[in-house]
Amino acid sequence: MIIAIPVEKDSKESLVSEHFGRSNYFLIYNTEEQEYKFIENSAAKSSGGAGIKAAQIVVDENAEVLVS
């Protein structure tokens, strides 16, 4: 299972971001392989539609679960 979590920094110790569409990064965790990576949220600096753009990033990573 792939889980996406919006976070403030690209660090395992980062806090969960309070704003999904404006989070700086997404922590992508693969439970089967027990691996994780950070994806920069390019939508964070958008003037509008950040939530939709951020959702597309999560979909593109094949996330099955979003914790927000």
N, C-alpha and C positions, 0 to 999 in steps of 0.2 A: 504494500500500500504506500502511496506517495502522499505526504502531508505537507501543506504550505502554511507558513506562519509569517505574518508581516512583522518585521522587527526594525528597530532603530539603527543598529550597527551590524556590520558583518562579523559578528563574534557570537560564539555559543553562549556567552554571558549576557548578551543583549536583552533588553526588555522588549516585550511585545509592544508593537506600536499601537497607539490609541486610534489611529486613522488609517484604515485599510488602503485607500486610494493614494494617500500621501506618505505611506511608509517609505523609508529609504531603501529597504531591502526586503526580500522574501527568503526565509529559511526553508529550503526544500529538503525534506527528510524521507528517505526510502527505508521503510521498516523491514523489508525483506533482505536487503543488502546491508542494512545498518550503516548507511552512508548519508552524508548531508552535504549541501552546498548552499552558497548564497547567491542570489540573483539580484542585481540592482534593479530597482523599480524605476524605469525610465518615465513612467507616468506621473511620478511625484512632482515634477516641475511643469506639468501641463497646465495651461491656463483654464482648461475646462475638460470635463469628461474623464477625470483621473480614475474614478472608480471603475468605469467600463474598461479603460485601457489596462488598469491593474488586473482586473478579472481575466482579461485576455492573456496576460503574461502567465497567470496561474494555470489557465487552461492549456496553454502551450507547453507547460512543464508536466502535463498529464496528471496533475494533482487530483486525488480522489476525495481528499478532505481538506477543508480550510478552517483553521483555528484563528478567530479574529475577535 
